[in-house]
Amino acid sequence: MTVPPSPMRHRQPSEDGMTRVELTWIEKRIEHWIRFGRVAVDEIVDRRRRIVRFRPDAIFAFVRWAANDYGTVSSRIDIVRAVRAGEPFTTLPFVRRGGDILLTIEGWPKVSQVLAAIDATEAAGVDSCDAAPDHWRHVANRISAGQSPRPYTLERHRAWLKRREIEG
């Protein structure tokens, strides 16, 4: 099955300063989706592709999964902070212009651990895109080291909000 060329390939960087993410959904072949994040603009390209945009400083989780006739080929999750114009960034496939990568995990067993950490954060009453960026770095480091990440609690979230207020 041939995938049509990316609709983002020939577009100029957006004047609106937003980060664009190309999502593709070809059932049981290529599945790219946003697990969490506040989408500012959602543009439908065709029945299999969309482009979503995030405002600067928005945090989102981008999941990519692909398979062939023999099973899963790749699975990956990235938790990214959309950058402001002029800020340094790291490039990512399907993300224009790139972002501040807080977490990158590959392989379905580890990706499912990240998804469980996201679920636990939300079960604690915190929207995952509002959680402290350092929490997602912690989750990445612990899972990469074969350890369980500490849960993100409402108490930790309140401490993060106070710290952010002070740093202003």
N, C-alpha and C positions, 0 to 999 in steps of 0.2 A: 504494500500500500504506500503510495507516494503522498507525502505531506506537502501542501502548497507552500510557496515561499513565505517567509515571515512578513506580515504587513508592517512591521516596525523597521525592517532593514533599510529602507530608503527614506525614512522620515527624518527630518531635522530634529535636533533636541527641542523639546517643547519650550515655548516662550513662557508658559505658566509656572515654570519652576518645579513641576511635579515629576515624580518618579513613575515610569510606566512599566507595567509587568504584563507580558503576553501569556495568556492562559490557553491551553489546548486541551480538548477532551475528545479522544477517540477511544471509545469504550474498550477496555481490556488491552489497549495498545500503548497509548500515551495519555497520561492524566496529569495535568498541571493544575493545581488549585491553591487558593488562599485559605489557610486554616483559620487565621484571625487577622484583623487589621481593619481600620476604618477607610473604606474605599471612597474616594472623593468623586471619581468619575468612572463609569462603567460603560465601555463602548463595545457593542457586539459587532464583530467583523463578519462572521458567518456562523453557521450552526455549530461549528466545532471550535471556533476561536473567539476570544474576547481580549480586550486590552483594558486593564484597570489602572487607575492612577491614584497615587498617594501624595498627600501634601508633605512638605518638608517636616522632618522630625517624627513623622508617623512610623510606628513600628508594626511590622507585619510578618507573618509566617508564610513562606512559599514552599509548597510541597511538589516534588516532581517524581513521577513514577513511570517506568516504561517496561514493556514486556514484549516477547516474541512468541512463537509457537511453542517454545519449550519452557516458558515461565518468565519470571521477573529478570530483567536485564539490569535495571538500576532503580534505586529509590534514594531520595535525598530530601532533606528539609533544611531550609535556610531561614533564620530569623534576622531581619534586616531593618535598620533605621534609614528611612529616606533622608538623603542629605540636602542641605541648602546649596544654592548656587555658590560656587567658589570653594566649597569644602572639599577636602580630599575624600576619595571614595575608592571602593574596590569593585571591579566589574564582575558581573554575574551573567550567565546565559539567560536570555529572555527578560532581563531587567535593564532598562535604559534610564539613566546613565550609570547605574550601579548604586551602591549604598555602603553604609557602615555595617559590616557583617558582625552580628552579635553571636550567632551560632551557625555552624555548618556541620551536619551529621549525615553520613552515608551508610547504607545497608539497612534493610527493613527491620531487623531486630532493634537496632539503635534508634531508628526513626520512630518506631512504635514507643520506645521509652520517652522520647521527646514529646510525642503526642499525649502520653500519659501524664507527663509533667505539666503540659498545657491544660489538660482536663483537671488536674489537681489544683492548679492556680485558679481556674474558673470556679471550682467547687468551693474554694476558700472565699469566694465573693469578690474576686478581683478580675476585671477584664484583662486578658493577657496582653493586650496592646498598651495597657497602662502600667504594667509591672516594671520594676526597675530594670534597665538594660543590663546591669551587672548580674541580675538573676539569670538571664539567658546565657551570659558568658559562663557563669557557674555551672549551669546545666550542661553546656557543651564540654567543659573541662572534666566534670565528674563522669559523664557517660563515656567520653574518650578514654578515661583512665579505668573504666570498668567498674565504677562506683555508682551508687544511687545518689541522685541529687537531693539536697535538702529541700523540703517543701517551701513554697512561697506562702507565707501566712499573712493574714490581715495585719498583724502587728508589724511584720517586716515591711509591708506596703505603707503603713502609716509613717514608719521611720524614713522610708524613701521619700515620701511626699514632703516631710519636714526638711530633710536634707536638701531636696531640690528647691524648696522655698528659701532656705538660708543662702544657697549658692546663687540663687536668683538669676 
